[in-house]
Amino acid sequence: MRRSVWLPLACTVLAVSLAGCRTRVGVGQQSDAADHFLAGQLYVDGGNLELALEELSRAVEINPNMALAYSKMAGIYKTRGQMNEACQSYEKAVQLDPKSLRDLVELGGVYQALNRLADAVRVYVRAIALQPTDYQAHFELGTLYFRLNRLAEAEQAFQKCIELDGSRPDAMAHLGVVYDAQGRYYDACRAYRESLERNLDQPKVLLNLATTYLKQGRFRAAVDVLKLAQKGNENDPQVHQNLGACYYQLALETARKPDDKEKQPVIESVLKLLELSRQSYLKAMSLDRNDAKTLAGLGAAQMVLARNTTNAVRRETLRAEAVEFWHHSLELQPNQPDVAALLKEYAPAKSAVDVTRP
């Protein structure tokens, strides 16, 4: 009964899926394979992937030339995280239908997931040869070149994406990452800003822009951007860690300014910035207690506060905690000569006051 209902549609599907057949399949077998394929598609639409796989597997057993069935199976395997099986099915689909752009791009993604990067490059280049204006193929190739540290080629790929569709923010954001890795911080900031002009709701891009500002020593600009990133990314420890670093550096900048005015307001500004730094680092630590950089920065902020606190009890508490944070940081990441030097210098009790250094 099922065959009589689906047979008209099956003929249309088979006209596509049997293109390029290498094995002769009888009309009856084609019809049976089509029935199983269509049943599998219905199960996919209904969310029953297990039964969908059973039907699609039966379809390719009957008709090994059904490229579309292999493609559908690959998509199911990918959804289930079975990347090796997805890879085998996409490879079979591409073998049967070498001009399937979608399957080539999907196969490239699976190769990346399996860390078969050279194979991924090959299929993306092949996809672009088939369709030179395919945005997704160029974009995926760019991300892959970046992973391989082929930065000039990654830049070209993302530039091509922008040429194809300049309204999308993702290629511009990735171009900023490439520029950042090349040390071209001005260009990186420009690319990040242009991406954000297309879509401001990109916390990761905001964080990247702030981090690049930090590298340039533009701490106030970094704080402004991080506050925007914080609104949509409150639970990202990196945002709070960078805020801690910015406030700390701003405290040092303020302390080093020429003493043109009364000293007390300057000290108060420094201590306020240091406390903001400490609170930001504490927030970052509450989200990730095992980040060596956060612990090192928190220790520095607390030690400077300790050296400039008149309350003896608070001073000793801050100092002891700072030493503990540095110890923990070195346990997590031993190769930190700066932290080791600070620990060696400040572990003994100190009494001097100096707001310009920890």
DAQUI-V270430 format. One record per residue. PSI is psi in whole degrees, 0 to 359 (* if undefined). Layout:
BEGIN
psi = {PSI & PSI}
END
This chain:
BEGIN
psi = {321 & 323 & 321 & 332 & 319 & 347 & 318 & 315 & 327 & 323 & 321 & 315 & 316 & 330 & 329 & 312 & 342 & 7 & 132 & 26 & 144 & 341 & 131 & 129 & 129 & 160 & 319 & 319 & 320 & 318 & 317 & 316 & 320 & 320 & 313 & 321 & 312 & 323 & 319 & 319 & 320 & 321 & 323 & 312 & 328 & 357 & 8 & 85 & 329 & 310 & 327 & 316 & 319 & 314 & 317 & 323 & 320 & 323 & 315 & 340 & 318 & 317 & 94 & 355 & 9 & 89 & 320 & 326 & 317 & 320 & 317 & 318 & 318 & 318 & 321 & 314 & 318 & 317 & 324 & 1 & 14 & 78 & 325 & 317 & 321 & 319 & 312 & 320 & 318 & 320 & 320 & 319 & 318 & 325 & 319 & 329 & 82 & 344 & 13 & 98 & 317 & 315 & 326 & 315 & 318 & 320 & 321 & 320 & 321 & 319 & 319 & 318 & 328 & 4 & 27 & 73 & 322 & 320 & 322 & 316 & 315 & 313 & 328 & 318 & 320 & 319 & 318 & 325 & 324 & 318 & 90 & 343 & 15 & 112 & 312 & 321 & 316 & 319 & 313 & 323 & 321 & 316 & 325 & 315 & 322 & 317 & 327 & 4 & 27 & 74 & 322 & 320 & 325 & 316 & 315 & 319 & 315 & 327 & 323 & 319 & 316 & 323 & 322 & 322 & 93 & 355 & 346 & 140 & 339 & 317 & 321 & 320 & 317 & 327 & 322 & 320 & 320 & 312 & 320 & 314 & 334 & 356 & 13 & 73 & 324 & 312 & 322 & 314 & 319 & 316 & 317 & 316 & 319 & 324 & 318 & 332 & 329 & 326 & 107 & 338 & 66 & 81 & 323 & 320 & 320 & 317 & 318 & 317 & 315 & 319 & 322 & 321 & 320 & 316 & 330 & 355 & 18 & 73 & 321 & 320 & 321 & 319 & 315 & 317 & 321 & 326 & 324 & 316 & 326 & 328 & 323 & 5 & 47 & 331 & 18 & 112 & 333 & 324 & 312 & 325 & 315 & 324 & 318 & 317 & 320 & 311 & 322 & 313 & 324 & 324 & 317 & 318 & 315 & 319 & 333 & 358 & 149 & 141 & 67 & 336 & 185 & 144 & 326 & 313 & 326 & 315 & 318 & 320 & 318 & 313 & 324 & 316 & 322 & 321 & 322 & 320 & 312 & 315 & 323 & 316 & 321 & 321 & 317 & 319 & 326 & 335 & 334 & 103 & 356 & 37 & 113 & 323 & 319 & 314 & 320 & 316 & 320 & 319 & 318 & 314 & 317 & 326 & 320 & 319 & 318 & 319 & 346 & 24 & 130 & 335 & 117 & 319 & 313 & 321 & 314 & 326 & 313 & 318 & 313 & 319 & 321 & 315 & 318 & 318 & 318 & 318 & 313 & 321 & 317 & 329 & 322 & 323 & 89 & 328 & 70 & 81 & 325 & 317 & 319 & 321 & 319 & 318 & 319 & 324 & 321 & 357 & 320 & 157 & 136 & 153 & 349 & 154 & 125 & 109 & 358 & 352 & 153 & *}
END
